[in-house]
Structures are given as structure tokens and as C-alpha cells.
């Protein structure tokens, strides 16, 4: 996403060069022409308004808006569709700069609707239509990119790519492949990130643009670093540095950032070269203050400096660097996870175990918040994608139904009644199809995100906690006192982490089915037992849905009802399957006090089972336990 800002800056700079030679010559001459004895009229006047809006856009928003409204009004009089979509797009850009993202998105969609109309008219060339459409697609991609809505950003970038390839617009292809690679890297999908970075390098090589070849190499080095490919990472980062060393005055931030990446590669386990890494860090650090680096880039430099200081056991200096690498608590992001882990390790080495525990807990809280937010964001984006991809099909279906209706109207009144019934039926079927598709998308998105999060929790955070436990034993081997309390906390945290990671995406569910997964789940919960009745044979979606329901219900019983005994039952008949979770807790009314009339957990379950015509039945009395049945038809 860092290159997104460069892309916008380039676009504004090009606009400035096209319409302004630092004396406002172009816009001045157009304005003078409007005030002359023979001002332009008709199409010429429309083009003049359009150019004046573009010319003033980087410098004077009020003038740009004034001429934009003039152009928009005249475009309706003259049916000037090309100018209209241009003006709508520029208005969207104005909202974008003001961070009014919803308004910008709506205007971009209006521009796309105008372009769709242009495509039905012979007076517009294929190149004009493709150029206009690809610009809007790219702009929408940037819009969602800057809002961290990766699924939507990638969708619109990928809509623009075939147009760029069709006309062999190589620079545009390079930019989009790079942006897509950045998005996949942020999502942890390093395979897709590598593929898109390599495509960006290929396209940049064909155009001979050395800067555009370097940007994806920098990203590619990060992919190889995160996947443990030391030699590839070192070779790629050196290729990027070779360019930045020659252009350090033009690209000082990227130069420092790439030095930091190389330093961290040089500190990879089994390949440590502390002296070389330290040299990279010492060369990068002065650029932080002198260039006013973006926070995320500066954080990469500080983390590299911290890792070098830790390797040399300069713990206090390492602490200073680590603290600078993370955001304040109120603005913490998932990128702060590594900084928190470094802080936990440093405080352990310094013997400050309270602070070490604090940052271990911050890491767990951050990962939990990220998992929830990322899942909800992904689901929302998938719903938007569903609506977008269905739009053309819906319009075509509507036109077909209208023609059929007119024909049947002529045929007979009876046929009209039949058509009405058909429309109602299709509406209900479409509604049902939409709900099922949204549920499948939600389930697939959740499964993918849970797998990634479970892997990160187990491999990254789990490994760091185990390392902290080993170091704590080394620094404080006494069986009593604060050290033993600290070890108990570490052991409890490690056990809880393993339980959470396992239940985020249980492998038993994928390998051996729902009954086996629920049996293992019950074993891991104190006071829980599981029974299955019937020959349990269910589809993958049904099993995932019921497992998530069981997990939610058991967690509710443990956290809110103070239950000491929980029964989990699964029963399949010829027509349906029923999951029952009962407990001896305080009852639903007491358990949900202060949360709402029903509570977020039960609402989540209702939303999960609704697309499958599932039923939720609750039997509960205060201080007399709760029984909840979830039934899905087969």
C-alpha cells in the first residue's frame, strides 16, 4: 500500500504538467477564451469546462468544483457522456482526498454506469471506453486499498488488468501487479504475493523502467524473508539496494527501508551476520529524522536496530528501539505484533517480569482483535463483491422477464397470472440463492482467516512464549517466589494459546468429521462431555457451521453462566441434524444480563444457521441451567 501514495502523487504531477507550466498558462488561456468576444460553444465549451476542472484540481478546489458543475450540467444538455464520466471521477477524487470514502465510491460507480451506456453507442471508440473504465477500476482499487479492504481492492485491480493487457499498457500493468502483491503480502498469502511481484518485475523489464522493477523486488525480498528463504531474500534485497544507492537522494525513505529489510535478513536464524546487519542499521537510522519517514517504514528500521542490539546484548538500547517501533496502545495495529514480542523478550532479559507479562497479554489481545475485525471486514467485502458480480446478471434477467411479461400480456390474462407466480417464485429462489452464497462466502472467508491466524498463533506467538519460558528458567531457576508464579503464568498462557489455535481451525474436523472433532473439543473443556446418536454423515459446510455453533455455545456457558457441567449432544435423523448444548449454570437471563436481550453469541449463531433454514430453540430458567438446540434440515 506504500506505493499507492506514490501513484496518486504521480497522477497529480502529470495533471500539473499537462495543464500548468507554473504560470497557470493553460488554465489562464482557457478562462480568457471564455471571456472573449467569441467564446467557445457546444462541444468546445464542454471540453473547455472539463479541462479547466482538471487543470485547477491540484491547486484550487473551489475553482475545480465550479467548472466541474458547469461541465456536468452541460453534459446533460449535449449528452456528453465521456466528459460526464470524467467529471464524476474528478469529483470522486476530491472526496477521496478529503477522506470521504463512501461519497467517492458512489461517484466512481456513477461514472461506471455512464461508461456502460457509452459502450452501447457507436460514437465512442473501444479505446476510449476501455481507458475510461480501467481508470475507474484502478481508482476504486486505490480507494479500497487505502481503507485496508484488501478483497475489494484486489477485485477492482484485477478488473483493470485485462484491459491493460489487451492494449499492452505496461506501466499500468506493473503498478497494479505491484499493488496486488502488496495486498496479498499484508494478508499473509505469500504465494500470491510472490506471483504478482514477479509479474510486476516482468512487465517493468519489458518497459525498461528501473524504478518499477525495484519496487516489487523490495516487496519480494520481504516475502522471502517471511517464508525463511534466506538466499533468495538476500539476493533480491541486494538487487533493490543497488538501485536505491544510486538514487538515495530521490528515494531516501525507500533506501532506509530496504536497508532495514537487509539487516533483518542478515539476522535470520542460522545465517546471522551481526556485523553486516549492524552496518545496514547504522546507515539507515539517520534517515528517520532527516526525511520524516512514514511510521511503518521507520518502525521497520527500529525493529532491525532492536534485533541487532539484542544480538549484542545491549538490552537497554534494544528496549529504546523496540518502544519506538510500536504505535501507542490506542492506535495499535497487527503490524505491532512483532514489536510486542520483542518487548516481552527484552523485559524478560532485564528481569522486569511484570512488563514482560503485560506485552505478552497485549500480543494475545491484539491477535484476538485482529481476528475478529479481519473476519468481519472480509465478510462485509465479500457481500459487496457478491452484489457487484451479480449486477449484470440481474439486469439481464430483469430485461428478459419484462419481454416475457409483455408477450404473455398479449397472449392471455391467464398467462399474466402464471407470470406473476413465476416472478414471485424466482424472487424467492434468488433470495434463497443469495443467502446460501453469502453463507458459503462467509464460511470460506472465516475458514481461511482462521487457518492463517491459527498458524500465526502456533508458530510465531507459541514459539516466542516457549523461548521466554526457557530464558526465564535460565535467569531465575528458583522453585518459589515471583519466578515460579511467572512460570505458571507462562505455562497457562501457552496452554490457552494451544487450545485457541486448535479450535480456530481443528484439523480433526477436516480429517475425521464433526463427531470426532466435538469429542476432542469436549475433552479439552473441564466438566464437558459429548455423545453422538445416529450415523453422523454430513457435508463440509454443515459440519463447519455446527462446530462453530458448538464452540460458541460452550464458550457462552463457561464465560457467562458459571456452568460446572456441560453436555454436548449430536443427533442425526433422516430429515435433520440437531446439536444440543445444556449446562447447569445460572440460566440465560442471568447469564446475559448487561449484554442485551439475547447477546452477541446467540445472534451470531442465528446468523450462521439462517441461510440453511436452521432453527434455534432455547429452554432456560434463572438459576436452573440452560438447554439450547440447533437444528439444520438435511
N, C-alpha and C positions, 0 to 999 in steps of 0.2 A: 504494500500500500504506500510505501515511501515514495515510489516513483509517480504515484498519482499526482502529487503536488507539482512535480516537475512537468508532467503532461499539461496540467492546467496553465502553468506559467508559460510554457512554450506556446500554447494556444493564444494566450493574451498577447504575448510578444509578437506573434505573427500578425495578429489583428492590428497591433500598433504600427507595424512596419507597412502593412497594406494601406492603412487609412491615415497615417500621420507620419510626417517626416520631422517631428519635434517642433514644427511651427504650425501644426494644425492645417497644413496646406490643403489636403484633400477635403476635409470637412468644411473648411472655410470657403473653398471654391464652390462646393455644393450648396451651402447656405446662401452664398452670393447669387448663385443661379436662381434660387427660389425667389429672391427679391428683385430680380432683373425685370426689364420690360417684357421679356418673352420667357416666362418661367416654363419649366417642363410640365407636360400634361400627360394624362393617361398612364400608360405603362412606364414611360420615362420617369414620371413623378413617383410612381410606386417604387421603382428601383432606387430613386434618389433617397426616399424615406428609409428604405431598407439599409442602404449604405451608410446613411447618417446615424442610424441606430447602432450599427456595428462599429462605426468609427468612434462614437462617443462612449461606447460601453466600457472601455477600460479606464476612462478619465472622468466622466461626468454622468452619474446615474440618472439624474433628473432629465438631462437633455436626451439621453438614450431612451428613457421611458416615453418622453414627449413624442419623439419621432417614431418610436415603435407603435404607439397608439394610432398615430396618423397612418402608418403603413398598414396596420391591422384593419382599420376602418375602410381604407381604400381597397384593400384586397378583397373585401366582400362585394364592393361595388363592381370591381373589374374581374371577379372570380380568379384572382391571382393566387393560386394555391401554393406555388413554390415560395413566394415571398411570405405567405401566411405561415407556413411551417417554419420558415427561418425566424420570423418574429416571435412565434410561440417558443421556439427553442431558446432564443436570446432572453426572453422574459424568464424562462425556467432557469437559465444561468444566473440571472440576477437574484432569484430566490435562493439558489444554491449557495451563492457567495454569502448571503445573509443567514445561512444555515436553516432556511425554511424548507426542509426537505420534502415534506408532504406536498406543499404547493408546487415545488419544482417537478416532482414526479407526475402530478396531474397534468401540468403543461406539456411535459415530454410526451405523455400519452395522447394528448390532444394533437400534438404535432404528428404522431404516428398515424392517427386517424385521417388527418389531411393527406399524408403521403399515401395511405391506402386508396384514397379517392383519386389521387394523381395517377396511380398505377392503372386505373381503368380508362384513362384518357390518352389518346394518341399524340397529343401536343407535347407531352413530356417524354424525353428520351430515357432509355433504360439506365444510362449512366447517371443522369440527374436523380432519378428515383433511388437507385442504389446508393449514391453518395449521401443523399438526404437521410435515408433510412439507417445506414451504417453509423452516421454521426449521432443520431438519436439513440441507437442501441449502445454505442460507446459511452454516451453521456449518462444513460441510465445505469450502465455498469459502474461508472465512476461514482454516481450518486449512492448506490447501494454499497459500494466498496468503502467509502468514507464512513458509512454508518455501521461497518463491520457485519453486514448482511451478506456473507460470502456466497451462499447458494444463489441468491438473486443476482449478485454481481457477475458470477461466473456464467449464469444463464444468458444475460444480455451480451456479455463479451463473446460468448460462443455463437450468438445470433449474428453478430457483426463479422466474425471471422470468415464465414463462407463468402461474404460479399467482398472482403478484402482480397481473398484468394482468387476469386473469379476475375477481378480486374488487376491482379498482381500488384496490389498496393503494399509493398514490402515493409515500409517503415511502420505503417499502421498494424500490420500483422505482428511485427516484432513487439510493439508496445503491448498489444493485447495478450500475446503469449506470455510475456513477462508478467503482466498484471495477474493473469490466471495462475501462473506459477507461484507468485507471492501469496495469493489467497489460499491455494492448496497447502503451501508450507505452513501458513498460520493455522490451518485446520489439522495439521499433523499428518496429512496424506502425502507423504514424501515421494511415493511412486509417481503420482500425477504431477506433483511439483517438478520433479526431475524431468519428466517427459515434456512439459510445457517450457521449462527453461531451455532445454536442448533445442526445441523448435524455434524459440526466440533467437538463439545463437545462430541457428541455420539460416533464418531469414535475414538477420543482421549481416551475416557473412556474405550473402548474395547481394546485398545492397552496398557493402563496403563501409558500413558505419561502425567505427571502432568503439564509440561510446555505447551504442546499442548492443554491441557484443559483450561489453564489460559488465553491464548491469545484471544480465541473467547469470553470468559467471559468478558474480558475487553471491547471488541467491543460491546457485548450485553448490558453492562451497559450504554454505550453511546446511544444505540438505545432506551432503556427505559427512559433515561433522556430526549432525544429529543421528545419522544412521551408522556411525562408527567406522566409516571408510576413510582412514587416515591419509593414505597415499593419494587417493583421488581428491580429497579435500585440500591437501597441501598444494598439489599441482594446480588446481583450479583457482585457489586464492592467490597464488603467485602470479598467475596469468592476469588476474584482475588488478593486482598491485602494480604490475609492470605499467599498466595504463595510468593508474592514479598517481604514480610517482612522477610521471611526465606532465600531469595536469593537476598537481596538488593545489595550485593557486585558483583554478576554476572550480575544482571539486574537493574542497578541503574536508567537508563533513564525510563524504564517501571514502576519502583516503583514510581518515582516522578510524572510521567504522570497519573498513576492510583490514586495517592493521590489527584491530581488536579481534576480528574473526581468526586471523592467522595466529595470534597469540594463544587463543583458546584451543586451536587445532594442535599447536605445539605442546599443549599441556594434556593432551589426551592420554588416558591410561595406557601404559606400555610403550609410549612414544615420547615421554617427557623430555623436553629440551628447555629447561627453565631459563637459561641464559639468553637463548634466542627469543623466547617469549617475552622476557623482561625488556629486551631491546625494542621489540614492537610496541610494548605498552608505553615505554618512556618516550617513544616517538609520537604516539597517539595522544597522550594526555594533554599536552599544551594546546591542542586544537579545540578542546572542550570550551575553554573560556574565550579563546581568540575568535571563534567562529559562531558562538551562540548556537551550539548544536541542539537539534531536537532531543527531547528527553530520552526516547527509546534508543537513539544512537549513542548518546552519552552513557546510558546505562550499560550498553554492551562493552564500552571501553572500561568503565568502572569494574564490571564483573571480571574482565580479563585481568585488570590490575589486582583485584582481590585474590584471584586464584594464584597469581604469581607470588604475592605477599604470603599467602598461606603455605605455598610450597617452600618458601624461605623461612617459615615460622615467625614472620613479623606480624603477630596476631593483632596488635592494636591498629596498625596501619591497614591490615586486611579488613578490620571492623569498620574503619572510616570509609573505605571504598565500598563495602557491601551496603552500608546505610545509604550511600549516595545512589546506589543502583536501583532502589525501590521507590515506588510512589508513596506519598502519605497514605495512611490507612483509608481515608475517605475516598480516595481515587484509585485504590489498588486494582490491578488487572491481572489476568492469568500470567502475563509476562513476568510478574513479580515472584512467581513460584520459586525459580532458581535462586533469586536473591534471598528469599526467606530461608531456603535450605542452607545456603552458605552462612547466614547469620546464626542459625541454630548450631551449626558445626563450630563456628568461631567461638560463640559463647560457651559451648561445652569445653573447648580447649582452654578458655580463660577461667574456667571454674565457676562461671555465672549461670548456674543451672536454672534459676527462675526465668531468666531471659531466654535460655535455650528452649525451655518448655513453652514459653509464650510464642516463639516463632514456629515451633512445631505445630501448635494449635492454629496459628494463623495460616499455615500451609494447608492443613486439613480443611479449615473453614473456606479458604479461597477456592480449593478444588471442588468442594460441595456446591458453593455458589456458582462457580463456572459451569458445573454440570447441569444445574437447574436452568440457569439463564440461557446456556447454549442450546439445550433441548427445546425450550420454549421458543427461542428465536428461530431455530431450524424448522420447527413445526409451522410457525407463522409464515416463514418464507415459502415452505412447500405448498401451503394453502394458496398463497399469491400465485405461485407458479402454476398450480392446477387451474386457477381461473384464467390465467394468461393463455395457457396452451389449449384450453377448451374454447376460447373465444371464437376463433374462426369456424370451428366445427359447429358451435351453437348457432352462429349466424347462418351458415349454410343449411342447417337443419330447419331453422325458422323459415327461411325462404321457401324451402321445399314444402313445408307444411302449409304455408299460405297459398301456394299454387294449387296444392291438392284440395284445399278448402274451397277455393273459387270454382274448381271443376265440379266438386261434389254439390256445391250450391246450385249449379245449373242442373245437375242430374236429378236431385230429388231432396225433399225435406228429410226423408228417412236417412239419406246418406249424410246429411248435416249432423243428425243426432249421432250417427256412427262415428263421424269425425271428431265430434266433441268428446265422446267416450275415449277415442283413441288418443286425443291430445292429453286428456286427464291421465290416462294410463301411462303415456310416455313421460309426462311430467313427474309422476310418482316414481317411475322406473329410473329416470335421470337423477332425481333427488336421492334415491337409494344408491345408485351407482356412485354418485359424488361422495356420499357419506362413507361408502366402503373404500373408495380410492383414497380419501383423506385419511381414513383409519390405517390403511396399509402404508401410506407415505409416513404417517406419524410413527407407526411401529418400526418401519425400516430405518427412519432417521434416528429414533431412540436407540435401536439395537446397535447401529453403527457408532453413535456417540458414546454409548455405554461401553462398547468394546475398547474404544480408544482411551476413555477415561480409566477403565479397569486396568488396562495395560500400563498407563502412566502412573496410577496409584501403586501398582505392584512393583514395577521395575524401578521408577525414579524415586518416589517417596519411600517405598518399602526398603529399598537398598540404602537410602540415606539414614533411615531410622536404625537399621541394623548396624550401620557404621557408627552412629552415635552411641549405641549400646556398647559396642566393642571398645570405643575410646573411653567411655565412662568407666568401664571395668578397669581399664588401664590406669586412668587418672585417680580413681577412688575405689580400690578393691575391698573396702571395709564392708562387713555384712550388715552394719547397723547405721542409723543416722540418716542424714539427708541423702547420702549416696544411694542407700538401699531403697528409699522412697522414690528417688528419681528413676532407679532401675524398674521398680514396679510400675511406675507411670509409663515408662518406655515399653515394657512388655505388654501392658494393657493397650497402649496405643497401636503397637504392631499387630496384636491380635484383632483389634477392632478394624484396623486397616485391611487385614486379610479377609475378614468377614464381609466388609463393604465391597471390596474389589471382587470377591467371589460372586456376591449376589447382584452386582451390577450387570454381569453377563455370565451366568453359571454355565460352565462347559457341560455339566451333566444334563442340562435341559436340551442342549443341542445334540448330544451323543445318544442319550438313553431315554429321553422323553420326560413328560411332565411328572408322572408319578414318582420316578426316581429322584428328580430334582427337588420336589416337595418333601420327599422323605429325608434327603440330605439337609434341606433347609430346616426342617423340624429338629433334627439332631443338633443343629448349631444354636437353637433358641432355647434357653433354660425354661423348663416347665412345659414345653410343647411336645405334642405327639401327632402322628399322621396316620390316616387309614384311607385305603382306596377300595371302592366297591365297583365291580364290573370290569369288563375287558377294556381298559383305557387305551383307545386308539384315536388320536386327534391330529388335526393339521397343525403345521408350524405356527401359523398366526394365532390360532385358538390357544395353543399351549403357551405361547409368549404372553398373550393377554391374561390368561388365568394365573400364570405365575406372578405377573406384576400385581394383579389384584390381591393374591395371597400375601405377597410381601408387604403391600400397603396396609392390609387389614391387620396382620400380625404386628407390624410396627405401631399402628394406632393402639392396639391392645396393650402393648408394652409401655408406650410413652404416656398415654393419656388415661388409661383405665386402671393402672396399677394391678394388672392381672398377674396371678401366680401360676395359673394353669390355662393352657390354650390347646384346643382340639382343632386340627385341620383335617377335613374330610373331602374326598373327591369321589363322586358317583356318576357313572355314565349309564344312560338308558338308550333305547333305540332312537329316541327323539331329541334328547338333550343331554347336557352335562352340567352338573351342579357342584360348585365349590362352596363349602360351609366352613366358616371360622367362628368358633364360640370360645368365650372366656368367662372367668369367674370374677371379673373386675367390678368397677363401680357403676357400670351401666352407661349407656350412651349419653344421657342428659348431663350427668356429672362429668363425664369424660370430655365432652365438647364444650363445656362452659367457658365462655370468653373467646371461643374461636368463631362462632357463628351458628346459625341454625342447624347446619349439618357438618361443617368442617371441610377443609380443602381436600383431605384424603378421600372421603366418600364422594365428593364432587368429581375428583379425578377418576374414580372407578366408574361412576355413571357415564362420564365422557368416553372412557375406553370401551364400554360394552354397548353403548347406544347404537353405533353403526351396525352391530351384529344382531339387533333386536333383543339384546340381553335384558334380563330383569334383575333388580337388586331388592331383596326383601330383608327387613331388619326387625328383629324381636329383641326388645331391651326394656329392662326395668331398673330404676335407680337402686344402686347397691345390691343388685341381683344378677349381674352379668349381662352379656350381650351375645346374640347369635345373628350372624349375617350370612345370607345365602346369595350367591351369584350364579345365575342360570343362563346358559347360552344354548340356543337351539342348534341342532346339528342338521 
